[in-house]
Amino acid sequence: MIGIHVEFQMQPGQGERLLAWKRREGELQRRTPGFIKRILLRSREDPDLFFYQSYWQSREAMLAFLHSPQFEEAITASAVRPAIARRTVTLVHEVFDETGAPAP
């Protein structure tokens, strides 16, 4: 299993734009082979700061989604790019479950 963690700092007051994109993206992900799950967290102290994680069966499945026309359409339709002030991406190559054991 592979994961990706992305921290989004949005332009002031633009958090709803990210939420709109992630709603649309989630519809696509749930239909994509190799997708496992995702989570989106929003900071209470800074409502324009978000932490996003998604989990995939393989790097290939994740990259196929990220390079798909549907993914690009979701980004374009939400007009989120100009609303992102900063984005930090971290790939997670080993995922552990709540017991500390490596996830399948």
Secondary structure as the mmCIF struct_conf table of DSSP 4:
data_model
#
loop_
_struct_conf.conf_type_id
_struct_conf.id
_struct_conf.beg_label_comp_id
_struct_conf.beg_label_asym_id
_struct_conf.beg_label_seq_id
_struct_conf.end_label_comp_id
_struct_conf.end_label_asym_id
_struct_conf.end_label_seq_id
STRN STRN1 ILE A 2 MET A 10
HELX_LH_PP_P HELX_LH_PP_P1 GLN A 11 GLN A 11
TURN_TY1_P TURN_TY1_P1 PRO A 12 GLY A 13
HELX_RH_AL_P HELX_RH_AL_P1 GLY A 15 GLN A 29
TURN_TY1_P TURN_TY1_P2 ARG A 30 ARG A 31
BEND BEND1 THR A 32 THR A 32
TURN_TY1_P TURN_TY1_P3 PRO A 33 GLY A 34
STRN STRN2 PHE A 35 ARG A 42
BEND BEND2 ARG A 44 GLU A 45
TURN_TY1_P TURN_TY1_P4 PRO A 47 ASP A 48
STRN STRN3 LEU A 49 TRP A 56
BEND BEND3 GLN A 57 GLN A 57
HELX_RH_AL_P HELX_RH_AL_P2 ARG A 59 LEU A 66
TURN_TY1_P TURN_TY1_P5 HIS A 67 HIS A 67
BEND BEND4 SER A 68 SER A 68
HELX_RH_AL_P HELX_RH_AL_P3 PRO A 69 SER A 78
TURN_TY1_P TURN_TY1_P6 ALA A 79 ALA A 79
HELX_RH_3T_P HELX_RH_3T_P1 ARG A 81 ALA A 83
STRN STRN4 ILE A 84 VAL A 92
BEND BEND5 HIS A 93 HIS A 93
STRN STRN5 PHE A 96 PHE A 96
TURN_TY1_P TURN_TY1_P7 GLU A 98 THR A 99
BEND BEND6 GLY A 100 GLY A 100
HELX_LH_PP_P HELX_LH_PP_P2 ALA A 101 ALA A 101
STRN STRN6 PRO A 102 PRO A 102
HELX_LH_PP_P HELX_LH_PP_P3 ALA A 103 ALA A 103
#
